[in-house]
């Protein structure tokens, strides 16, 4: 009987993936986004409110988490590009990382009975393991995407199930997690979500993560791996990658600012209950799912550059609509339009990056998906920093005072609407300019 390792070694993709393989590969988007959203939305609340860890200590730990995550991306990406095994370059990383990732995610919510100092140490150690495993698994899954799907036609279709699964994971991570911890407690939530993630990652790994038999960029591919210095030089001298990664940073910042501003907008501008933030978020994400199909059709008929310019424009114009509404219904209708643009961004950013990797392979003779996704991951982490700076500046300048609860100065409403509509439009305009400078005009390289 052939071992699992033997079956993985013999498995190679020689043609376009089947629909079943595309769906299985796409299923990875659900557990990865579920873990990411649950962690980012609730980990501070859990450790500060439920475990009574000082907020300052948790803030320092989260900064360390962000730095580690950012640094790991280019390092793991470059190591992945250099790996040569009978099982491929990406599959071994993913296979080894799935179980540690799920276990570390569960342990974040299941600390033993420790004093505050012990809880801080537990948090730092477990989150470090989670960070390492997350980057190892998710970056290599992303690096497989341009290899499994080789043309814009294949990529536009193949990315649809992955992004739909990802949106569903985001929704469950932000809306389902609170319902679970209310019903069965934090450890129960961790076990349920961890089990779901493990099952879906195993299905995706066995059914959809298949590497090509041999890269098709010529004899140079089998030569010695590119030196670390050359990796960086070729990456940042790439005339297509630089405008892409800056545009991606600005887009991610705009989305991050919007997500951070919505709870303030609902409570202090619309005068509604905090829980109604889910209506505005739901309007965006529910609309994004069918719009992914729309943008998939657009890019197949045009090019990644043209389709992305249109989707950024739709997104930027739509977010300006948040200036006007006076009630949740009006804001939700604006969210529907925003969701159309968000669907395009989710669908098209990786399609464009895959095109950049193709062009780089023609130029250098090396397929360097890991390096490009790694550097992209490092740069776009800056969106979190920019979002925090924007939120702090706007709230402070508008006179926001958390001690006043709902009785805020009138200037706060204007500041929040500025943060939700005008500032994201500014970042989106910068992104549109960057993508306009993107030099690859054709659909395929």
VENDACOR-V514659 format. One record per residue. N is the residue number from 0. PHI is phi in whole degrees, -180 to 180 (none if undefined). Layout:
BEGIN
[[N:PHI] [N:PHI]]
END
This chain:
BEGIN
[[0:none] [1:-72] [2:-72] [3:-59] [4:-60] [5:-66] [6:-65] [7:-66] [8:-68] [9:-78] [10:-78] [11:-144] [12:-96] [13:-110] [14:-143] [15:-62] [16:-65] [17:-75] [18:-62] [19:-63] [20:-66] [21:-64] [22:-67] [23:-63] [24:-61] [25:-65] [26:-61] [27:-62] [28:-65] [29:-68] [30:-66] [31:-68] [32:-74] [33:-61] [34:-66] [35:-63] [36:-71] [37:-62] [38:-62] [39:-67] [40:-82] [41:-126] [42:-68] [43:-66] [44:-58] [45:-63] [46:-75] [47:-83] [48:-81] [49:-96] [50:-105] [51:60] [52:-80] [53:-54] [54:-59] [55:-63] [56:-66] [57:-66] [58:-62] [59:-63] [60:-63] [61:-69] [62:-63] [63:-61] [64:-60] [65:-65] [66:-65] [67:-61] [68:-61] [69:-66] [70:-69] [71:-64] [72:-56] [73:-68] [74:-67] [75:-65] [76:-61] [77:-68] [78:-61] [79:-63] [80:-62] [81:-87] [82:-72] [83:-132] [84:-139] [85:-62] [86:-96] [87:109] [88:-95] [89:-100] [90:-57] [91:-61] [92:-60] [93:-65] [94:-61] [95:-76] [96:-94] [97:-62] [98:-65] [99:-58] [100:-63] [101:-66] [102:-64] [103:-64] [104:-59] [105:-65] [106:-68] [107:-55] [108:-97] [109:-130] [110:-70] [111:-70] [112:-75] [113:-129] [114:-67] [115:-56] [116:-60] [117:-65] [118:-65] [119:-64] [120:-62] [121:-57] [122:-59] [123:-61] [124:-70] [125:-66] [126:-68] [127:-62] [128:-63] [129:-59] [130:-60] [131:-60] [132:-66] [133:-63] [134:-64] [135:-59] [136:-74] [137:-70] [138:-63] [139:-72] [140:-63] [141:-61] [142:-67] [143:-72] [144:-57] [145:-68] [146:-82] [147:-69] [148:-108] [149:-101] [150:-126] [151:-62] [152:-59] [153:-63] [154:-68] [155:-65] [156:-80] [157:-69] [158:-82] [159:-63] [160:-62] [161:-63] [162:-73] [163:-66] [164:-59] [165:-63] [166:-64] [167:-62] [168:-65] [169:-61] [170:-64] [171:-66] [172:-66] [173:-96] [174:-106] [175:-79] [176:-60] [177:-61] [178:-63] [179:-70] [180:-72] [181:-69] [182:-85] [183:-128] [184:85] [185:-65] [186:-62] [187:-63] [188:-57] [189:-61] [190:-69] [191:-66] [192:-66] [193:-62] [194:-64] [195:-61] [196:-64] [197:-63] [198:-63] [199:-70] [200:-66] [201:-65] [202:-60] [203:-63] [204:-63] [205:-78] [206:-101] [207:-132] [208:-96] [209:-126] [210:-89] [211:-69] [212:-63] [213:-158] [214:-58] [215:-105] [216:-113] [217:99] [218:-67] [219:-62] [220:-63] [221:-90] [222:-75] [223:-59] [224:-59] [225:-65] [226:-67] [227:-59] [228:-63] [229:-66] [230:-56] [231:-66] [232:-61] [233:-66] [234:-68] [235:-83] [236:-91] [237:-73] [238:-65] [239:-88] [240:-71] [241:-61] [242:-64] [243:-63] [244:-69] [245:-68] [246:-61] [247:-63] [248:-60] [249:-67] [250:-64] [251:-63] [252:-66] [253:-59] [254:-65] [255:-62] [256:-64] [257:-62] [258:-63] [259:-72] [260:-83] [261:-58] [262:-60] [263:-65] [264:-61] [265:-64] [266:-80] [267:-102] [268:-99] [269:-95] [270:66] [271:-104] [272:-70] [273:-55] [274:-62] [275:-76] [276:-59] [277:-64] [278:-67] [279:-68] [280:-65] [281:-62] [282:-60] [283:-68] [284:-74] [285:-65] [286:-69] [287:-63] [288:-63] [289:-67] [290:-69] [291:-58] [292:-64] [293:-60] [294:-70] [295:-62] [296:-69] [297:-63] [298:-69] [299:-69] [300:-99] [301:-124] [302:-162] [303:-55] [304:-63] [305:-62] [306:-63] [307:-69] [308:-59] [309:-66] [310:-68] [311:-64] [312:-64] [313:-60] [314:-61] [315:-64] [316:-66] [317:-66] [318:-65] [319:-63] [320:-65] [321:-67] [322:-65] [323:-89] [324:-59] [325:-116] [326:-145] [327:-66] [328:-61] [329:-61] [330:-67] [331:-66] [332:-65] [333:-62] [334:-61] [335:-61] [336:-66] [337:-61] [338:-61] [339:-61] [340:-68] [341:-60] [342:-58] [343:-66] [344:-64] [345:-62] [346:-76] [347:-100] [348:-62] [349:-73] [350:-63] [351:-68] [352:-64] [353:-63] [354:-65] [355:-62] [356:-65] [357:-60] [358:-64] [359:-64] [360:-65] [361:-64] [362:-77] [363:-104] [364:81] [365:-126] [366:-91] [367:-125] [368:-57] [369:-61] [370:-62] [371:-70] [372:-66] [373:-67] [374:-66] [375:-60] [376:-62] [377:-65] [378:-68] [379:-72] [380:-62] [381:-63] [382:-61] [383:-64] [384:-66] [385:-62] [386:-62] [387:-65] [388:-65] [389:-62] [390:-62] [391:-64] [392:-65] [393:-65] [394:-65] [395:-68] [396:-65] [397:-85] [398:87] [399:-63] [400:-134] [401:-61] [402:-70] [403:-87] [404:54] [405:-84] [406:-87] [407:-91] [408:-59] [409:-59] [410:-64] [411:-66] [412:-58] [413:-64] [414:-65] [415:-68] [416:-65] [417:-61] [418:-68] [419:-85] [420:-118] [421:-74] [422:-64] [423:-59] [424:-62] [425:-61] [426:-64] [427:-66] [428:-64] [429:-63] [430:-64] [431:-60] [432:-63] [433:-62] [434:-70] [435:-66] [436:-79] [437:-59] [438:-86] [439:-87] [440:-96] [441:-82] [442:-76] [443:-129] [444:-80]]
END
